């Protein structure tokens, strides 16, 4: 692991310690369950697409790849009494994945 990766990993650890909430993930087929993950949910975030056009993502989740492994669209995130479906992977930096969420009612 490079010095840069170690520094970014420590920065991510601090970010998730301060702003993260405990949650669990269940795969769309319910075969994979991961309790004890940490996520950060942001609201009304502008993101740029591959075409350079900006769009607003109503609910954006940040999840550490070291905690969640492989995520799939349609997976269920439970955070406290809130439930969300993973909609679309927006991007990843190799350490953190960014996903749009759909609230489960």
WOPE-V452534 format. One record per helix or strand of 2 or more residues. SS is the DSSP state (2 for helix, 1 for strand). FROM is the first residue (numbers start at 1). TO is the last residue. If there is no record, write none. Layout:
ss->{SS/SS}
from->{FROM/FROM}
to->{TO/TO}
This chain:
ss->{2/1/1/1/2/1/1/1}
from->{3/21/33/54/65/76/82/96}
to->{19/26/48/64/68/79/92/103}
